[in-house]
Every structure is written in C-alpha cells, then in structure tokens.
Amino acid sequence: MDYNDFENRVNEQESSTRTFEVSQAFPALMRKVYTWMVFALAISGIVGYGVATSENLLNLIFSSRITFYGIIIAELVLVWKISKSVDKENRSLAVTTLMFALFSVLNGAVLSAIFVVFDSIAIIKTFFITAGTFGVTAAFGYFTKRDLSTIGSMCYMALFGLIIASLANIFFKSAMFDYVVSYIGVAVFIGITAWDSQKIKHQLAAAPDLSENSQKLALVGALDLYLDFVNLFLYLLRI
C-alpha cells in the first residue's frame, strides 16, 4: 500500500466517524429543541392563567404603562441576548436556559390578557387547532426536500408589512381590516414555521456533538419555534 492509498483510507475513516457523531448528536439535539419549546409554552400558559386570576397582578401589569412597556422591552432584550448566545462562548448553557425561562414567564404575564378577553373554551379549542396546524407545518418543513429559503424570506418580508398594518389599524379601528390581517398573519406564520423547521434541521445536522454550543443552538431553535407557535395561536384566536 502506498502513502496515497493510506491517506485516502484515513480520510474515509475520519469522514465515517464524523457522520456517526452527527447522526448520534442530531436526534438528541432535535429532542431538546421541542422539549425546551414545550417547556416554555407550559411556563407561559401557567403564568398567564395565574396572572389572569389575580386582580392585583393584572392591575400591576396593565394599569401602569411603565410596567407594561418595561416588560415588553425586557422581552425584546432577552430575545436578542438568547439569539446571540451561540456567538458568546463565555455565556453558559445554564445562563441561556435561565434567560429563556425568564422570557417565558414575562411573555406569559403579557398573554394573561387573553384569559380575560376570551372565553376559556375558545382558548382551549384554538390551542388544539394551533397545535395541529403547527405540527403539520413543522413536519412539512422538516421532511420536504424543497428549499424553503425563498418562502421564508418572503414570509419575513410580509411580517414587517403585517406589523405596519396592525399598527395602522390602531387608528383606523376597522373590524374587517383586522379580520383580513388575522388571516394573513396565519398564512405568514405557517410559512415561517415551515422555514424555521427546515433551518433548524440543517443547522443541527451540522453540529458534530452535544457540546454546550450545539445545545445553545438548539435552544435558539426552540425560541424561534416558540415564537412561531404563540403568534400563530394569537392570530387564530383573533379569527
């Protein structure tokens, strides 16, 4: 055997070893994505219901603009910090997980309003409809061979338009316009969910192991899917 043959065999062995590492890490990382997502949804639901049943907490959050907008700003900061955690080697997985849990608590406090505005039966029905829609859409994004990058980009562009339209309707106060925006919102977040599912799959498939950095990447994916689920739920609830 000459040197070139030996080098080729070594390269093949290294390649097969890396494939084995990826195939072993990938399922575990995907499980973490959905475990963290469900964990965050559970926290938000419990906190939201708890706040809704407390008149003092409702008054504290929604009667004071300083408190309400302070929570919103804190949520935005936490989302930004969690999203950047993969690039911060000095930020541990434990700290990132704690930030995600804190964000879930704060978002649950804000979402407590739906328990006051909507009937509990409507909330439960919409939750199951959302879960079914989300599950089918996420599965499509995961299993499809089609590149959804273009669809994802279009949906994110549409999302900015959706935000502007929603803000404009605060002044117009048109029920029909709000109805149309809600349907568009559902379509947009169905597309974003499919794209995020595919994106997370591709990112985690390239993760070589279960290192903290890989797990932080999975946590960021869980945050993305959490936000997709919550927004899809809110638009369906408005309909």
LUMDRENKOL-952071 format. One record per residue (C-alpha): residue number from 1; x, y, z; residue in three letters. Coordinates in Angstrom, 3 decimals, decimal comma, padded with zeros to 6 digits, m for minus. Layout:
+-----+----------+----------+----------+------+
: seq :       xx :       yy :       zz : type :
+-----+----------+----------+----------+------+
: NUM :        X :        Y :        Z :  ALA :
...
+-----+----------+----------+----------+------+
end
This chain:
+-----+----------+----------+----------+------+
: seq :       xx :       yy :       zz : type :
+-----+----------+----------+----------+------+
:   1 :  000,000 :  000,000 :  000,000 :  MET :
:   2 :  001,493 :  003,385 : m000,971 :  ASP :
:   3 :  001,158 :  006,608 :  001,002 :  TYR :
:   4 : m001,741 :  007,960 : m001,101 :  ASN :
:   5 : m003,835 :  004,826 : m000,513 :  ASP :
:   6 : m003,132 :  005,020 :  003,202 :  PHE :
:   7 : m004,102 :  008,718 :  003,327 :  GLU :
:   8 : m007,348 :  008,024 :  001,436 :  ASN :
:   9 : m008,310 :  005,312 :  003,908 :  ARG :
:  10 : m007,591 :  007,587 :  006,861 :  VAL :
:  11 : m009,750 :  010,303 :  005,321 :  ASN :
:  12 : m012,586 :  007,822 :  004,741 :  GLU :
:  13 : m012,398 :  006,669 :  008,351 :  GLN :
:  14 : m012,428 :  010,255 :  009,628 :  GLU :
:  15 : m015,412 :  011,033 :  007,398 :  SER :
:  16 : m017,365 :  007,995 :  008,590 :  SER :
:  17 : m016,543 :  008,846 :  012,204 :  THR :
:  18 : m017,806 :  012,403 :  011,763 :  ARG :
:  19 : m021,003 :  011,113 :  010,120 :  THR :
:  20 : m021,514 :  008,821 :  013,103 :  PHE :
:  21 : m021,036 :  011,715 :  015,524 :  GLU :
:  22 : m023,522 :  013,878 :  013,638 :  VAL :
:  23 : m026,071 :  011,065 :  013,391 :  SER :
:  24 : m025,765 :  010,477 :  017,135 :  GLN :
:  25 : m025,985 :  014,144 :  018,162 :  ALA :
:  26 : m028,708 :  015,245 :  015,754 :  PHE :
:  27 : m031,695 :  013,292 :  017,211 :  PRO :
:  28 : m030,764 :  014,329 :  020,755 :  ALA :
:  29 : m030,477 :  017,992 :  019,729 :  LEU :
:  30 : m033,835 :  017,887 :  017,925 :  MET :
:  31 : m035,461 :  016,400 :  021,027 :  ARG :
:  32 : m034,004 :  019,246 :  023,063 :  LYS :
:  33 : m035,499 :  021,793 :  020,656 :  VAL :
:  34 : m039,036 :  020,520 :  021,141 :  TYR :
:  35 : m038,571 :  019,770 :  024,846 :  THR :
:  36 : m037,455 :  023,343 :  025,517 :  TRP :
:  37 : m040,237 :  024,702 :  023,320 :  MET :
:  38 : m042,953 :  022,732 :  025,144 :  VAL :
:  39 : m041,364 :  023,641 :  028,479 :  PHE :
:  40 : m041,528 :  027,347 :  027,581 :  ALA :
:  41 : m045,141 :  027,096 :  026,389 :  LEU :
:  42 : m046,110 :  025,361 :  029,632 :  ALA :
:  43 : m044,449 :  028,097 :  031,700 :  ILE :
:  44 : m046,192 :  030,845 :  029,715 :  SER :
:  45 : m049,563 :  029,117 :  029,991 :  GLY :
:  46 : m049,294 :  028,574 :  033,750 :  ILE :
:  47 : m048,053 :  032,115 :  034,402 :  VAL :
:  48 : m050,679 :  033,610 :  032,085 :  GLY :
:  49 : m053,520 :  031,804 :  033,834 :  TYR :
:  50 : m052,094 :  032,630 :  037,257 :  GLY :
:  51 : m051,842 :  036,345 :  036,474 :  VAL :
:  52 : m055,349 :  036,361 :  034,935 :  ALA :
:  53 : m056,823 :  035,028 :  038,182 :  THR :
:  54 : m055,129 :  037,731 :  040,255 :  SER :
:  55 : m056,711 :  041,162 :  040,089 :  GLU :
:  56 : m053,691 :  042,756 :  041,760 :  ASN :
:  57 : m051,251 :  041,347 :  039,193 :  LEU :
:  58 : m053,498 :  042,355 :  036,298 :  LEU :
:  59 : m053,671 :  045,890 :  037,611 :  ASN :
:  60 : m049,923 :  045,949 :  038,178 :  LEU :
:  61 : m049,169 :  044,935 :  034,582 :  ILE :
:  62 : m051,905 :  046,611 :  032,555 :  PHE :
:  63 : m052,781 :  049,678 :  034,606 :  SER :
:  64 : m049,250 :  051,050 :  034,502 :  SER :
:  65 : m047,707 :  051,896 :  031,134 :  ARG :
:  66 : m044,270 :  051,904 :  032,712 :  ILE :
:  67 : m044,683 :  048,325 :  033,937 :  THR :
:  68 : m046,254 :  047,047 :  030,714 :  PHE :
:  69 : m043,731 :  048,604 :  028,339 :  TYR :
:  70 : m040,929 :  047,701 :  030,737 :  GLY :
:  71 : m041,921 :  044,029 :  030,365 :  ILE :
:  72 : m042,086 :  044,359 :  026,565 :  ILE :
:  73 : m038,623 :  045,933 :  026,429 :  ILE :
:  74 : m037,240 :  043,246 :  028,762 :  ALA :
:  75 : m038,680 :  040,565 :  026,454 :  GLU :
:  76 : m037,041 :  042,113 :  023,389 :  LEU :
:  77 : m033,695 :  042,333 :  025,170 :  VAL :
:  78 : m033,935 :  038,688 :  026,273 :  LEU :
:  79 : m034,801 :  037,501 :  022,742 :  VAL :
:  80 : m031,801 :  039,406 :  021,393 :  TRP :
:  81 : m029,463 :  038,034 :  024,056 :  LYS :
:  82 : m030,674 :  034,444 :  023,621 :  ILE :
:  83 : m030,295 :  034,690 :  019,842 :  SER :
:  84 : m026,703 :  035,902 :  020,286 :  LYS :
:  85 : m025,795 :  033,257 :  022,879 :  SER :
:  86 : m024,269 :  030,932 :  020,268 :  VAL :
:  87 : m021,669 :  033,609 :  019,478 :  ASP :
:  88 : m020,931 :  034,227 :  023,172 :  LYS :
:  89 : m018,596 :  031,461 :  024,312 :  GLU :
:  90 : m018,423 :  032,923 :  027,813 :  ASN :
:  91 : m022,217 :  032,656 :  028,210 :  ARG :
:  92 : m023,040 :  029,202 :  029,571 :  SER :
:  93 : m025,932 :  026,989 :  028,555 :  LEU :
:  94 : m027,363 :  027,318 :  032,072 :  ALA :
:  95 : m027,488 :  031,119 :  031,799 :  VAL :
:  96 : m029,062 :  030,940 :  028,326 :  THR :
:  97 : m031,669 :  028,459 :  029,570 :  THR :
:  98 : m032,441 :  030,716 :  032,532 :  LEU :
:  99 : m032,955 :  033,666 :  030,171 :  MET :
: 100 : m035,325 :  031,558 :  028,055 :  PHE :
: 101 : m037,304 :  030,575 :  031,157 :  ALA :
: 102 : m037,457 :  034,221 :  032,272 :  LEU :
: 103 : m038,666 :  035,269 :  028,825 :  PHE :
: 104 : m041,391 :  032,598 :  029,013 :  SER :
: 105 : m042,515 :  033,972 :  032,382 :  VAL :
: 106 : m042,648 :  037,572 :  031,137 :  LEU :
: 107 : m044,447 :  036,609 :  027,940 :  ASN :
: 108 : m046,927 :  034,553 :  029,948 :  GLY :
: 109 : m047,651 :  037,623 :  032,087 :  ALA :
: 110 : m048,414 :  039,674 :  028,964 :  VAL :
: 111 : m050,501 :  036,885 :  027,433 :  LEU :
: 112 : m052,636 :  036,754 :  030,592 :  SER :
: 113 : m054,891 :  039,290 :  028,862 :  ALA :
: 114 : m056,312 :  036,591 :  026,587 :  ILE :
: 115 : m057,776 :  034,780 :  029,602 :  PHE :
: 116 : m059,691 :  037,957 :  030,420 :  VAL :
: 117 : m060,782 :  038,846 :  026,883 :  VAL :
: 118 : m061,615 :  035,384 :  025,510 :  PHE :
: 119 : m063,736 :  032,532 :  026,770 :  ASP :
: 120 : m061,761 :  029,590 :  028,178 :  SER :
: 121 : m063,438 :  027,142 :  025,760 :  ILE :
: 122 : m062,373 :  029,287 :  022,798 :  ALA :
: 123 : m058,808 :  029,393 :  024,128 :  ILE :
: 124 : m058,655 :  025,606 :  024,557 :  ILE :
: 125 : m060,122 :  024,913 :  021,109 :  LYS :
: 126 : m057,781 :  027,394 :  019,463 :  THR :
: 127 : m054,803 :  025,897 :  021,282 :  PHE :
: 128 : m055,517 :  022,430 :  019,865 :  PHE :
: 129 : m056,133 :  023,845 :  016,387 :  ILE :
: 130 : m052,824 :  025,689 :  016,645 :  THR :
: 131 : m051,019 :  022,563 :  017,874 :  ALA :
: 132 : m052,350 :  020,547 :  014,922 :  GLY :
: 133 : m051,531 :  023,243 :  012,371 :  THR :
: 134 : m048,093 :  023,819 :  013,853 :  PHE :
: 135 : m047,323 :  020,081 :  013,952 :  GLY :
: 136 : m048,249 :  019,517 :  010,303 :  VAL :
: 137 : m046,391 :  022,628 :  009,152 :  THR :
: 138 : m043,244 :  021,864 :  011,160 :  ALA :
: 139 : m043,271 :  018,273 :  009,874 :  ALA :
: 140 : m043,551 :  019,538 :  006,299 :  PHE :
: 141 : m040,571 :  021,843 :  006,808 :  GLY :
: 142 : m038,579 :  019,014 :  008,347 :  TYR :
: 143 : m039,247 :  016,328 :  005,731 :  PHE :
: 144 : m039,578 :  018,287 :  002,500 :  THR :
: 145 : m036,675 :  018,162 :  000,046 :  LYS :
: 146 : m037,609 :  021,552 : m001,345 :  ARG :
: 147 : m035,506 :  024,544 : m000,305 :  ASP :
: 148 : m037,815 :  026,866 :  001,633 :  LEU :
: 149 : m035,366 :  029,776 :  001,840 :  SER :
: 150 : m037,306 :  031,845 : m000,688 :  THR :
: 151 : m040,599 :  031,209 :  001,078 :  ILE :
: 152 : m039,002 :  032,074 :  004,409 :  GLY :
: 153 : m037,624 :  035,360 :  003,089 :  SER :
: 154 : m040,985 :  036,304 :  001,565 :  MET :
: 155 : m042,818 :  035,495 :  004,808 :  CYS :
: 156 : m040,415 :  037,594 :  006,886 :  TYR :
: 157 : m040,899 :  040,498 :  004,478 :  MET :
: 158 : m044,661 :  040,026 :  004,760 :  ALA :
: 159 : m044,302 :  040,000 :  008,543 :  LEU :
: 160 : m042,936 :  043,559 :  008,525 :  PHE :
: 161 : m045,892 :  044,625 :  006,396 :  GLY :
: 162 : m048,201 :  042,833 :  008,810 :  LEU :
: 163 : m046,755 :  044,731 :  011,770 :  ILE :
: 164 : m047,189 :  048,058 :  009,972 :  ILE :
: 165 : m050,771 :  047,182 :  009,004 :  ALA :
: 166 : m051,599 :  046,190 :  012,589 :  SER :
: 167 : m050,193 :  049,469 :  013,909 :  LEU :
: 168 : m052,124 :  051,431 :  011,287 :  ALA :
: 169 : m055,364 :  049,715 :  012,285 :  ASN :
: 170 : m054,960 :  051,056 :  015,816 :  ILE :
: 171 : m056,012 :  054,398 :  014,304 :  PHE :
: 172 : m058,444 :  053,064 :  011,690 :  PHE :
: 173 : m060,144 :  050,668 :  014,117 :  LYS :
: 174 : m061,639 :  048,655 :  011,265 :  SER :
: 175 : m063,007 :  045,253 :  012,305 :  ALA :
: 176 : m062,962 :  043,978 :  008,709 :  MET :
: 177 : m059,358 :  045,110 :  008,221 :  PHE :
: 178 : m058,374 :  043,382 :  011,469 :  ASP :
: 179 : m060,098 :  040,220 :  010,246 :  TYR :
: 180 : m058,138 :  040,281 :  006,968 :  VAL :
: 181 : m054,868 :  040,969 :  008,799 :  VAL :
: 182 : m055,512 :  037,984 :  011,069 :  SER :
: 183 : m055,904 :  035,607 :  008,111 :  TYR :
: 184 : m052,752 :  036,995 :  006,522 :  ILE :
: 185 : m050,978 :  036,559 :  009,851 :  GLY :
: 186 : m051,935 :  032,888 :  009,984 :  VAL :
: 187 : m050,612 :  032,342 :  006,448 :  ALA :
: 188 : m047,369 :  034,201 :  007,224 :  VAL :
: 189 : m046,608 :  032,211 :  010,365 :  PHE :
: 190 : m047,436 :  028,919 :  008,682 :  ILE :
: 191 : m044,734 :  029,771 :  006,142 :  GLY :
: 192 : m042,285 :  030,954 :  008,807 :  ILE :
: 193 : m042,854 :  027,803 :  010,876 :  THR :
: 194 : m042,059 :  025,571 :  007,898 :  ALA :
: 195 : m038,926 :  027,596 :  007,112 :  TRP :
: 196 : m037,732 :  027,657 :  010,723 :  ASP :
: 197 : m038,245 :  023,903 :  010,997 :  SER :
: 198 : m036,091 :  023,284 :  007,926 :  GLN :
: 199 : m033,479 :  025,826 :  009,014 :  LYS :
: 200 : m033,157 :  024,281 :  012,483 :  ILE :
: 201 : m032,814 :  020,823 :  010,954 :  LYS :
: 202 : m029,972 :  021,942 :  008,689 :  HIS :
: 203 : m028,191 :  023,811 :  011,483 :  GLN :
: 204 : m028,333 :  020,941 :  013,955 :  LEU :
: 205 : m027,443 :  018,338 :  011,336 :  ALA :
: 206 : m024,090 :  020,105 :  011,040 :  ALA :
: 207 : m023,499 :  020,027 :  014,816 :  ALA :
: 208 : m020,725 :  017,492 :  015,483 :  PRO :
: 209 : m021,589 :  016,710 :  019,111 :  ASP :
: 210 : m023,655 :  017,626 :  022,161 :  LEU :
: 211 : m021,353 :  020,425 :  023,255 :  SER :
: 212 : m022,738 :  023,485 :  025,050 :  GLU :
: 213 : m022,515 :  025,492 :  021,855 :  ASN :
: 214 : m024,582 :  022,910 :  019,958 :  SER :
: 215 : m027,158 :  022,842 :  022,739 :  GLN :
: 216 : m027,353 :  026,650 :  022,758 :  LYS :
: 217 : m028,048 :  026,458 :  019,029 :  LEU :
: 218 : m030,891 :  024,036 :  019,802 :  ALA :
: 219 : m032,191 :  026,444 :  022,447 :  LEU :
: 220 : m032,258 :  029,285 :  019,928 :  VAL :
: 221 : m034,227 :  026,992 :  017,616 :  GLY :
: 222 : m036,674 :  026,306 :  020,444 :  ALA :
: 223 : m037,124 :  030,061 :  020,913 :  LEU :
: 224 : m037,872 :  030,520 :  017,200 :  ASP :
: 225 : m040,494 :  027,763 :  017,207 :  LEU :
: 226 : m041,974 :  029,035 :  020,483 :  TYR :
: 227 : m042,477 :  032,466 :  018,927 :  LEU :
: 228 : m043,961 :  030,893 :  015,785 :  ASP :
: 229 : m046,434 :  028,859 :  017,861 :  PHE :
: 230 : m047,502 :  031,796 :  020,048 :  VAL :
: 231 : m048,037 :  034,152 :  017,110 :  ASN :
: 232 : m049,935 :  031,519 :  015,135 :  LEU :
: 233 : m052,110 :  030,895 :  018,207 :  PHE :
: 234 : m052,854 :  034,603 :  018,693 :  LEU :
: 235 : m053,852 :  035,151 :  015,055 :  TYR :
: 236 : m056,101 :  032,082 :  015,069 :  LEU :
: 237 : m057,642 :  033,240 :  018,338 :  LEU :
: 238 : m058,431 :  036,633 :  016,816 :  ARG :
: 239 : m060,204 :  034,895 :  013,947 :  ILE :
+-----+----------+----------+----------+------+
end
